[in-house]
Amino acid sequence: MKNKNIKYAAVLAIGLSVIGCKNQTASGSHTHGEDSHTHDTAHEHAAVDYFGAYVLENETYGTKTTVTIKDGKRIIETNAIPNHKTGTFPNEGNPNTIKAQKSAYSLPLNPKYTGEAKWVREPGVALNGIKFEPETAEVVFCESGENYRVEAKQDLIDLGLDFNNAHVQPTGAYHYHGTPTSMISEFDTGEDLVHIGFAKDGFPIYYSKSNAYKPSFRLYDENREGEDCSYSNPHQQMDITVEETAPDGTFKSDWEYVAGLGDLDECNGINLDGKYMYLVTDVYPYVSRCLMGEFEEERHGPPPGGGREGGGPPPGGGPPRGKRSPRT
């Protein structure tokens, strides 16, 4: 057993009964459409059916996540506190403190694949209730009109990511920008593909420990444009050299999608054995920036610049430059 503090609770028709050891409970029921039945969780994540209903609680960290199956929906209710160690917050690059949230998600139980990639700010939620949000709100603005959306994983600006590729929003919401290292360890059942969450369209999210599936993105081979560029936040201001610099992954618009370059599509998804799924990868795009199935559109408004976040190109092409728009 990976964690002696883990214990599990089986979901019964008349309620919940707790079995196990000391601190964490996780309960599961195997689900076929609307029907479900319970089974012995046997103290192992491998025995918990995270495609069904379950309860995950960890007294050590304060995690409280409940998943129910109802009316064709997977309903996730969580306090958004991770069930694993995190980095220290606040830190030099991130001044925020992790705080419990009251978050709820309603995802399709039977996802419908459309094949049409649609941008999404928060593509999904991990099994422990922590959201995936790969992009950032950080932008480098140029007086010549370009703007460049800053990636979370880069060396230009310290955004205070911890060893789980996560940090904290001003609201106190802890969230993953990339591979959730500790979370993957917690849910590892020994197989190469580790089930780690669900996307907003209902399709599952996995991580391949062997990095067996490669994304289809590459860096542009043309230099960036932009004069008199700078970045600022409430704590710092920086002049940034952009003009005639080569794309290196610092900005979202450094990347282009090339169909067939790798194994995964523009949403970092793949069809394996007749089942569509998304992969979190250690290389760009890390976490999907779009979804291929039907989902409820988020009410965040359009990405900055009236197009995709950071002026990045849509999947399949576009110039390697930042989005030109008046600075407001």
N, C-alpha and C positions, 0 to 999 in steps of 0.2 A: 504494500500500500504506500502511495507516494507521500501521504501526509497523515501522521497519526492523529491529527486533530480533526480528521474528516469523519463524519458519520452521515448516514443517509436515512431518509424517511420514505416509506412506501405510501403512495397515494391510494387510499381505500375509498370504496363507494360511499362510506358513511363519514369519511374525514381523513385525518392524517395521524399515523402512529409513528413515532420516532424509534429508529433502531440505530445501534452503532456506538461510537466511541465517545468523543469529548466535545468538539467545538462546531464542526460544520455539518449541516444536513443537506442532502440532495435527494429528492424523491423522483421517481419516474414511472410513467405508464406507457405501454406500447400502444400506438394509435394507428388505426386503419380508417382514414376518413373521419367520420364522426364517432366511430366505436373505439373503445379503449379497454384494456385490461391491465391489471397490475402484476408485477413480478418482484421477486426478491432481488434487491439491489446489490447484495453481497459485498458491500463496502467498497466497491470499485466503480470508477467512472465508466468503465467498459460495460457495466451492467445497468447503467442508467440510460434510458432511452430519451435523449434530449430532443427527439422529434415529437415526443408526447408531452404530457403535463409533468411538471416537477417543481420542487421547492428547493432553493439553494440558500442556505444560511451559514454564515461563518461568524461566530462570536468574537474571534480574535480580531478580525478586521471590521466587523459590523455589517457585512454583506447581508442583504435581504432581497431576494429575487424570487418571484412566483410566476410560473407559466401555467396557463390554463388553455384548454381547447374548447371552443364554443362557437357555434353557428358559423362554421367554416373559417374561423379565425384562430390564429395563435396569439394569445393576449399575454403580453409580458408586462408585469408591474414590478418596479424595482426602486431601491433607494440609490442606485448607481454608485455604490461603494464597492471597489474591487475586492475579490477574495484572495488577494496575494499582496506581497510586498510591493511598495512603490518607492520612487525616489523621494528625496526631501523637498517638500513644498511648504512655504515659498522658497525659491532659490534665485540666483542672480538673474537668470533669464526669464523667470516666471514668478511674478509676485503674488500668486493666488494660492489659497488654501483649499484643500479638498473638503467639500461639504456634501452631506447627504442631499439627494434630490428626491423629487416625487415624480418619477418618469413612468410613462405607460406607452406601449407600442401595440398596435393591432395589425398583424401581418397575415396575408393570405395563407391558409393551410394548404391549399392546392394551387400553387403558382402557375401563371399562364405566361409562357414565353412568347414574346412578340418579335424578337430579332431587331427591334429598333432601340438603339442606344439613346437613353435620356439622362442628361446630367442630374446629379443629386448631391446635395451638400452632406447629408448624413446617410450613407448607403446602407447601414445596417447596425445591428446590435449584437454584442457578444453573448455567449451563453450565461455569463455572470451578470449581465445587465449593463455593461459599460458600452457606450456607443462608439462606433467608428466614425471618425470625421477627418479624412485624410488631408483636406486642404486647409489653408490658413486665412486669416483676415489681414495679413501683412502684405503691404504693397510698396514697391519702389516706384516713385513718380519722377518723370522727367519733364523739364520745362519745355522740351520740344514736343511734348504731347503723348509720349509712350508711357505705359505703366506696366509693371512686371509683378505678377503675383508670386510671392516668395513661398517656396516649398518648406515644409516643416523640417525635413532631413536635409540640411545643408550646413556649410561652414561659415557663411557670411554673417548671419545674425543669430545670436544665441536666443533660442526660444524656450530654453529650459526643459527640453525633453529628458525623460528619465530612461532607465535601461529597458523599459517596456515600450519605448517609442511613443510615450504619452506625456501629457501635461495637463494643466488645469485652466479652465476658462474663468473669467471674472465672477461668474455665478457659483463657482466651486465645483463645476462638473468636470470630473476626470474623464479623459477620452483618449482613444488610440488614434495615432496618425500613421502607424505602421505596424510591423510585426509585434503582437502583444506577448513578448517572450515568456513572462511568468505565467500568464494565463494559459498559454499553450502547454507549458509544463504541467499545470494543474489538470488539464483535460486530456493529456496524452494517454492513450489506451494501448500503445505499443505498435499501432499501425503507422504507415508512412503518412497517410492523410489523417490529420487531426481535425475533427469537427469542432469549430470554435464559435459559430454564430449563425445568424440568419440575416439575409438582406431584406430591405423594405418591400421587395416584391415577393418575398416568401421563399426564394431559393436559398439553400444552405451555403455557408461560408466555411471553407477549409483552409488548412495550411499544410503544405508538403514539407516534411522534415528533410527530405533529400533534395529539395528544390527541383523536383522532377519535371515541373511544367514552367516553361519560360514565357514571360510577357512578350508582347509584340511592339514594344516602343524602343526608339533609339533617339540619340541626340541629333539635333540639326547640325549640318555642316556649314552653315552660313553664320557670320558674325551678327551680333545684336546691334541695334541702333538705339540712340537716345543720348541727348546732351543735357548736362546740368541736372543729374539725377540724384535723388536723396531718399532716405527712409527715416521716418520718425515715429515714435510712440510716446506715451506720457513720461517715459523715463530716459529717453535718449534720442539723439538726432545724428544721422550719419550721411556724409556725402558718398555716393556710390558711383564708381566708374562703370559705365555700361557700353558706351559707344565702341564698336570694333572689338568687343570681347567675345570669346567663343563660348557657346552654350556648354555648361558643365553640370547641369541639373539643379542649379540654385533656384531657378524660376520654372514655373509650370510650363511656360511657353518655350522652354529649352527643348521640349520633347515632342516627337511626332509619332503617331501610330502608323505602322506599316502592316497591312493585313498579311498574315502568313509568315511574318518574320519569326514569330515564336509559336508556342502552342496555344496561347490564350488570345481571346478576342479583345476588342477595345475596352471592354468593361472588366478585363481580367477574369473572364469566365471561360468555361469549357464544358463540353458534353462528354461525359465518361459513362460508358455502359448504358447509354440511353437516358442519362440523368444530367441535367444542367446544374452547374454549381459555380460559385466564385472562389477564387484563390487569393489569399493574402500572400504577397511575395516579399522577399528581402530586397528586391530591386524595384525601380519605378514600374508601375504606378503605386506599388506597395499595397494600397487598398483601392478597390474600384472607385472611380469617379463618376460612373454612370451605371444604369441598370438596364437589363434586357427584357424584363418582365413587366407586367402591369403593376402599378403601385399608386398610392395616393400621393399626389404632388404636394411637396412641402410649401408652406406659406412664408418663405423667406424673401420672395421677390426674385427677380432675375439676377444672374451673376453680375458683378461689377463690369461696367463698360458696355452693358446692353447685350453681351454675348456670354461666352464661357468665362469662368473665373480667371482673372489675371491676364485676360487677353490671349490666353492659350488657344491654339487652333482646335477645331472640332476633330474628332477621330478621322484619320485618313488624309490629313494634309493641312496646308496653310502656311503662312510665312513664319519664320523663326523669331519674329520681332514682338515686342510688347504691343498691346492694344493701344492705338492712338485715340485719345479722347481728351477733351478739355479737363483740366484739373479743377475739381470742385471742393 
